[in-house]
């Protein structure tokens, strides 16, 4: 930031570019990856604290008055509060991410003459101080419960706290509504943005980086939609009905004929044409047929 700008680069130092330029003695920077916000402070003739997106756009001033020499910034991500130390006023103050609700939480107490590093964790603010060569902490809301954690430190510098709570999980920069990147999410610092791209692993076929591979997922709520459940039930019912109709037709086409001696007709007592008639002997019809033939032969 010595060139009057906030720069961004890959971890190996390549693809460096300036995100925010035209600054006068920039002195501190902080990043909120979840909301993709960049904060910085400058301590020149017009000291201030500003904010922008991670692409350097939407620049906004948060603190512009009652400030002399801001030297360090730290973020309380769960509460969306920005803390800073002012070496000129020998105080630690805070505002929210919109620059509102400003409050001084720690005032000069003999351990803020030359502060250097600042960190916020749980209920405390931690800072380093060069004159007393110490690392201190105090309540982050009112400055109470002050204590010196380390004395006679050899050139105390920045303060950084490592904890899982300070690395909250969030959506990938390559993820968008209805789209999830299942490959490597890389930043393209050569674009106007910079932009994030979803790059698949190298295969036999080279894919252009301008066409990132994106896999789509169906939200779980869609599967529990009542209208979708009704459609699936109707499809299942029609499928069962179609299969049953096909089996019935197949059995009718390939049914084996049964012997004639088996009774499939109505019983005589149930035949409406024979109701009320006397029973007919089995040989009666045969005898009449024989007599008829004999009479025709005689003529």
GULUM-113373 format. One record per atom (N, C-alpha, C, CB): y negated, x, z negated; residue in one letter. Coordinates in steps of 0.05 Angstrom, whole numbers, plus 5000, padded with zeros to 4 digits. Last residue first. Glycine has a CB too. Layout:
BEGIN
YXZA;...
END
This chain:
BEGIN
683131965983X;681831836005X;682031996030X;678831785998X;685432345951X;687032115960X;685731975983X;687531925938X;681332695937X;683532785954X;685132565965X;685332975938X;678332395904X;677232475929X;679332575948X;675132695925X;681732345860X;680932105875X;679832185902X;678931945860X;682032875842X;684432745852X;683632495868X;686332655829X;676832955823X;677933115845X;680332985858X;678633395836X;676732615780X;674832585802X;675832735827X;672132675794X;680432815745X;680932555758X;679132515782X;680532325738X;677833285730X;680433295744X;680933035758X;682733355725X;673333105703X;673033265726X;675533275743X;672133555718X;675732835660X;674232685679X;673832835705X;671532595668X;677933295632X;679633085643X;678132925664X;680732895621X;673333575615X;675233695633X;677033495646X;676933905618X;670833235579X;669533295604X;671433425624X;667233495600X;674633245537X;673932995551X;672733055578X;672032825535X;675933655504X;677333635529X;676433395546X;680233625525X;672833605456X;672433835473X;673633805501X;673634075460X;670032955445X;672233145443X;671833375462X;674932995448X;664032795414X;665532825439X;667633025435X;663632905462X;661832335364X;662632605372X;664332605396X;664132745348X;656931855382X;659531925370X;660332205379X;661731725378X;649931935371X;652131905389X;654731975375X;651832075414X;645932065334X;646731785336X;649031735355X;644431615344X;643832605370X;643532465345X;644332165350X;640732485333X;643632895415X;646232795406X;646132645381X;648133025403X;638533065423X;639832905444X;642432785436X;640233065469X;637333395380X;636133135381X;637332955402X;633133155385X;642133755345X;641033705371X;639933435374X;643333755392X;644533785296X;641633835296X;640433795324X;641034115287X;649833715304X;648533525286X;645533555286X;649633555258X;650934145335X;650833875347X;649433675329X;653633775354X;646434695323X;648834545318X;648634265329X;649434535287X;643335075374X;643134895352X;645834755347X;641034685357X;646235715390X;644835465396X;644735295371X;646235315418X;649236135377X;646436185376X;644835935381X;645636395396X;655536325358X;653836085359X;650936165355X;654635875337X;659636705399X;657936695375X;655936465378X;656536965371X;662136695446X;663436545425X;661736535400X;666136655419X;659437035479X;658836745481X;660036585458X;659636635507X;657037655450X;659137485461X;658337195460X;661837525446X;650337915466X;652437845447X;654537665460X;651237715422X;647238455501X;648138165500X;650338125480X;649038065528X;642738905470X;645438875480X;646238585478X;647439055464X;636039025490X;637838895471X;640538855484X;636638615462X;631839275517X;634439415515X;636339285496X;633939705507X;627438945514X;628339035540X;631139155539X;626439235550X;626638845459X;627238625476X;628338705503X;624738455480X;625339355440X;627839235431X;628538995449X;627439145402X;620439425466X;622639605472X;625339485464X;622339875459X;617139045441X;617739025470X;620139195478X;615339115487X;617139245389X;618238985394X;618938945423X;616138765385X;614539745396X;617339735387X;618639465392X;617439795357X;609439565413X;611039725431X;614039725422X;610040015432X;607639305366X;608039155391X;609739305411X;605339095404X;607339735330X;609139515325X;609739355350X;608139335303X;603240045354X;605940155352X;607939935347X;606040365329X;598939685349X;599839775375X;602639885374X;597939975386X;598439645293X;599039405309X;600139485336X;596539225311X;597040165280X;599540065270X;600439815286X;599339985240X;592040195306X;594140375313X;596840275304X;593640655301X;589039805279X;589739765307X;591939945317X;587239805324X;588740055228X;590139795231X;590939745260X;588339565221X;585840515239X;588540545229X;590040285233X;588440615199X;580940285256X;582540455274X;585440475265X;581240725277X;579440045207X;579939875231X;581640035252X;577339785244X;578740495174X;580740295167X;581440125191X;579840115144X;574340745200X;576940885199X;579240685192X;576841105178X;570440355192X;571340425219X;574040555219X;569240595233X;569940375136X;570840125149X;571840175177X;568639925150X;568040895128X;570640825117X;571740565130X;570540785087X;563040845152X;565041025164X;567840955154X;564441315158X;560640505116X;560940425144X;563040595158X;558340435159X;560540805067X;562140555070X;562640475098X;560840335055X;561341505066X;559641285076X;561341035079X;558241355102X;563841965053X;564141745034X;562441505042X;563441835006X;562442335091X;565242245090X;565642005072X;567042465082X;557242455079X;557842295103X;560642185103X;557442475128X;557342765034X;556542495031X;557142325055X;553542475025X;558543275054X;560643125041X;559942825037X;561343245014X;555943435119X;555543385090X;557743215079X;552843255085X;559043875162X;558543585157X;558143545128X;560843415168X;556144455192X;557844325172X;557044035170X;557644475146X;555944935244X;554944685232X;557044575213X;554344485254X;554145605253X;556245415249X;555145165235X;558645535233X;551046015300X;550645825278X;552945635276X;547945675280X;549246615325X;551546435322X;551146275297X;554246595320X;543246705363X;544846735339X;547046535337X;543146725314X;540946955414X;542546715412X;544346735387X;544246655437X;538647445414X;536847215417X;538346955414X;535347225443X;542547815415X;541447745389X;539547505390X;540047985376X;548047665458X;545247735454X;544147645427X;543447615477X;554347935445X;552747695446X;549847785443X;553547495424X;559548265477X;556948295464X;555248035468X;555348535476X;566248225465X;564048125481X;561448145465X;564547825490X;569348435424X;569548545451X;567348465469X;572148475463X;564648425369X;567248375382X;567248505409X;567748065384X;561248485308X;561648585336X;564448535345X;561048885337X;559747865274X;560848135275X;561348225304X;563348165259X;553547505288X;556447515284X;557347805285X;557947355305X;547647385255X;548847565275X;551847575269X;547647845274X;542247005248X;545047005240X;546547155262X;546146705237X;535747245230X;537647165250X;540447185239X;537347335275X;529047145212X;531747205203X;533647085224X;532247085175X;522747455230X;524647245231X;527447335221X;524847125260X;516047625204X;518647685216X;520547445215X;519947915202X;514147425264X;514547305238X;514147475214X;517247205237X;514247675313X;511547605301X;511847525272X;510247395317X;519348185309X;518147925319X;515547885305X;520147695313X;521348615284X;519848665309X;518548405320X;521648795329X;524548495243X;521848575236X;520148625261X;521848815219X;529148065230X;528048175254X;525148245249X;528447985278X;534348105183X;531548055188X;530648205213X;529748135164X;540747775181X;539048015183X;536247935190X;540148215205X;546647565157X;543847475160X;542047715159X;543047265137X;552947525185X;550947695172X;548147595178X;551347985180X;555846875181X;556047155189X;553947315173X;555747185219X;555046345173X;557446455161X;557946755169X;559946295168X;549645945163X;550446195175X;552846305160X;548146405176X;549145265174X;549845465155X;550745715169X;552045365135X;545444675183X;546544915195X;546945125174X;544745025218X;542844255160X;545144195176X;546444435188X;544443995197X;536944615158X;538144345153X;540444295171X;535944125156X;538945305154X;537045095160X;538444825155X;535945105189X;539545985137X;540545715136X;538245525141X;541845665108X;537446485134X;538546405160X;539546115160X;540746595169X;536346555082X;534046535100X;534846455128X;532546805101X;540646155041X;540146385057X;537746345075X;542646455074X;538745834979X;539545825007X;538946085022X;538245595021X;540546194918X;538946004934X;539946004962X;536046074933X;541146444851X;542246384878X;540646174892X;545246294875X;536846904817X;537946634821X;539046594849X;535746424816X;536347384783X;537247384811X;538447114817X;539347614816X;535347344730X;533147424747X;533847444776X;531947684737X;540247244709X;538347024709X;535947084726X;537546964680X;542747744710X;543547544731X;541547314732X;546347434725X;538348294703X;539848084691X;540447874713X;538347954667X;534348834690X;536648754706X;538148534691X;538448994712X;527448944692X;529648834676X;531848744695X;528748604657X;522849464694X;524449284709X;526849204693X;525349414736X;516749784693X;518749654677X;520249444694X;517349514652X;514250434713X;514650154717X;516850044699X;515450094746X;513650924664X;512650824689X;513050524691X;514150964713X;512151414615X;513151144621X;511951044647X;512650954598X;512752004601X;511451894625X;512651614632X;511752084649X;517351944555X;516352154573X;515352024599X;518552364578X;515551584496X;516951594522X;515651804540X;517051324536X;513851474444X;513951744454X;515751774479X;514951934432X;517950884432X;515651054427X;516051334439X;514951074397X;519950244447X;520550524451X;517950684448X;521750574480X;518249754428X;521149794432X;521850084435X;522049644457X;513949464386X;514249704402X;517149764404X;512649944390X;511848774386X;513448994376X;513549224396X;516348904369X;509248144369X;508948394383X;510648614370X;505948484383X;509147594357X;511647744355X;511548014371X;514047574365X;504547314407X;505547374380X;508147524381X;505947114365X;502747164456X;502347444448X;503347514421X;499547514450X;503746654475X;501446694458X;501046974448X;501746514434X;507846674514X;506046444513X;503546494497X;507546214502X;511047124509X;509747084535X;507846844535X;511847044556X;510747554454X;511347284463X;509747224489X;510747074441X;511848244475X;510548034459X;511247764470X;507348074459X;513248954475X;513748674483X;512248484465X;516848614483X;512849634502X;512349424483X;513249154493X;509449414475X;513650314504X;514450064517X;514349844496X;517350084531X;509150874505X;510850674492X;511550454511X;509650564467X;504751244504X;507451304515X;509551124502X;508051614510X;499551124493X;501451144470X;504251224478X;501450874455X;497951164547X;496551304526X;498351344502X;493951154518X;501250834579X;501251124583X;500051274560X;499851194608X;505950314570X;503150404565X;503150714564X;502050274538X;509449754597X;509350034590X;506450114587X;510850214611X;511849114575X;510149284590X;510249574580X;507249184589X;514348444576X;514848734570X;512948894586X;517848804575X;514247814547X;513147984567X;513548274557X;510047924573X;519247314530X;517547544525X;516447674550X;519147764509X;523346944534X;520946864520X;518947084516X;521546754494X;525947154595X;526246954574X;523646894560X;528347054553X;521647644618X;524447564615X;524747384591X;526347814612X;517448024659X;517747774643X;520647704642X;516047544656X;513948644661X;516348484668X;516348244649X;518948654665X;510149204684X;510148934671X;512648794680X;507648774677X;507049854678X;509049674687X;509149414671X;511749804687X;501750024653X;502750104680X;504849904691X;504050384678X;495650074614X;498349964621X;499150034649X;498249654617X;491950354577X;492650444604X;495450334611X;492650764605X;491150024533X;488950184543X;489550284571X;488550424524X;494449704504X;493749614531X;491549784543X;493049324531X;495149774451X;497349854468X;496949744497X;500049744457X;490949564423X;491549854420X;493749954437X;492149914391X;490449054439X;491649104412X;492249394407X;494148934409X;487448574479X;487448864471X;488448894442X;484648984474X;491948014486X;489348144487X;489648424476X;487247984472X;496247594521X;496147834504X;493447964508X;498548034510X;494847134550X;497047114530X;497147364512X;499747094544X;490246734580X;490647004570X;492746994547X;487947134561X;491246284634X;491346334605X;491746624600X;493546154592X;490245774683X;490046054675X;489946074645X;487446184688X;491545324716X;492445354688X;492445644679X;495245234684X;492745554784X;491645374764X;492745454736X;492345084770X;495045804827X;492645914816X;491345754794X;490645954838X;499945624843X;497645514857X;495045624847X;497745214855X;503545844808X;503645944835X;501345824853X;506345884847X;499445914748X;501745824762X;501545914791X;501945514761X;497646514711X;496946274725X;499546164738X;494746314747X;496146974657X;498046834675X;496646604688X;500546744660X;495047644629X;494347364634X;496447244653X;491547334645X;493548144585X;495748034601X;495247734604X;498648094589X;488148634581X;489448374575X;491848334593X;487448144578X;483848984591X;485949044571X;487348784562X;484849194547X;480248964631X;479848774608X;481848824586X;479948484618X;482449374663X;479549364657X;478949194633X;477949264680X;487749274670X;487049514655X;484049514647X;487649764671X;491248714667X;488648804676X;487849044658X;486448574675X;497348454690X;495948614671X;493348724683X;497748854661X;499947794703X;498848044712X;497448184688X;496848004735X;504647284723X;503447444702X;502247704714X;505447514680X;505646654748X;504946924755X;503547064732X;503246924781X;510846174745X;508446284734X;508146574742X;508446264703X;515445824750X;513545874772X;510745954761X;513245624789X;519445794715X;517145634709X;514945664730X;516045714682X;523346134738X;524045864730X;521645684725X;525745874704X;520146624749X;521146444770X;521946164761X;523546574784X;515046944731X;516946774716X;517946564735X;515546644690X;513447574758X;513847294762X;515747174742X;514847234790X;508248064754X;510947984748X;511147674749X;511848084719X;504048624769X;504748344772X;507648304764X;504148244801X;498849094752X;501749014753X;501948714755X;503249124729X;493449174751X;495149404757X;498149324760X;494949604736X;486748974762X;489548894759X;491449124768X;490148634775X;481049054740X;482849254751X;485749164746X;482349534739X;477948564731X;476848824737X;478749014751X;475948954711X;476047884729X;478148074734X;476848344741X;480147984756X;473247404734X;473947504708X;476347694710X;474747264689X;476047154797X;473847204779X;475047294752X;472046964775X;480347024829X;478147174841X;475947244822X;477047004864X;486846844842X;485046924820X;482847104833X;486647084797X;488846664893X;489646534868X;487646594845X;492446614860X;487946554962X;487046694938X;487646534913X;483946754940X;492846565013X;491346404994X;490546574970X;492946154985X;495646535078X;494446695057X;492646525040X;492846935069X;499446395119X;498546205098X;497446355073X;500946035089X;503646985131X;501846765139X;501246585114X;503246595161X;507347365119X;504547445118X;502647225125X;504147665136X;512447205114X;511747285141X;508747375142X;512247065161X;512747015063X;514047265068X;513547365097X;517047245064X;506146745052X;508946725057X;510146995063X;509446535080X;501746954998X;502246885026X;505246845029X;501247105046X;496347054952X;499046974958X;499246914987X;499846724941X;492447484908X;492847304930X;495847254934X;491647414956X;487547684863X;490447644867X;490747434888X;491847564840X;482148164862X;483247904865X;486247914866X;482147754889X;475948524862X;478748494853X;479648204854X;479048604825X;472048794899X;472448504896X;475348464887X;471748344922X;472449334901X;469849224892X;470048924888X;467649284913X;479349334884X;476949474895X;474449354884X;476949464925X;484649194872X;482749254850X;480349404860X;484149424829X;489248674888X;487548894897X;485348934876X;486348844925X;495948434889X;493448464875X;491948694887X;493748504844X;500447934915X;499448204913X;496748194899X;499248334941X;506447574932X;504047594916X;503047894916X;504547494887X;509947154976X;509147434970X;506547434955X;508947594997X;515446704979X;512646754974X;512247054967X;511546574951X;520146384983X;519246565005X;516246615003X;519946445032X;522446134942X;520345984956X;519046144978X;518245904936X;526146544931X;527046264934X;524946104949X;527546154906X;523547034926X;525246994949X;526046704953X;527747164947X;517547244910X;519247014902X;521046954926X;517446764893X;515047874893X;516247704913X;517847484900X;518047874932X;509148284884X;511448144873X;512447944894X;510748004846X;504948854875X;506148664893X;508548544878X;507048794920X;498749224866X;501249114856X;502348904876X;500948984828X;494149434890X;495249574867X;497949464857X;493249554844X;489849594944X;492049424934X;493549574912X;493949344956X;484349744962X;485749864939X;487849664928X;483849934917X;483149214999X;481649424986X;483049514960X;478749334980X;486349015061X;486149005031X;484549245021X;488948995018X;487748955114X;485048915106X;484548895076X;483948665119X;494048595121X;492248825124X;489448755114X;492248915154X;500648435112X;497948355105X;496248605106X;497848215076X;504948685139X;504948395136X;502048295131X;506748305113X;506549205182X;504649105163X;504648805163X;501749205168X;513049515187X;510749375198X;508949265176X;511749145217X;518749905203X;516449855185X;514249705200X;515450115173X;523850045221X;522649795229X;520349715211X;524749575230X;526650415164X;526050365192X;524850095196X;528650385209X;528150485112X;525450565119X;524750515148X;525050845113X;532850275097X;532950555105X;530150655114X;534950595127X;531649745087X;532249915064X;532350215072X;534749835051X;526049575131X;528849565123X;529349765100X;530749625147X;519549365109X;521349535124X;524149485115X;520549835121X;512649185104X;515449115100X;517149295118X;515948815106X;506349275070X;508249325092X;511049225084X;508349625099X;499849115060X;502549075049X;504449095072X;502748795034X;494249565061X;495949355073X;498549335057X;496449405103X;491550045051X;490049795050X;491649565062X;487549825065X;494850475048X;493350435073X;491750185073X;495250445097X;497850445002X;495450615002X;493750585027X;496350894999X;502450165000X;500050005000X;497550175000X;500049824976X;
END
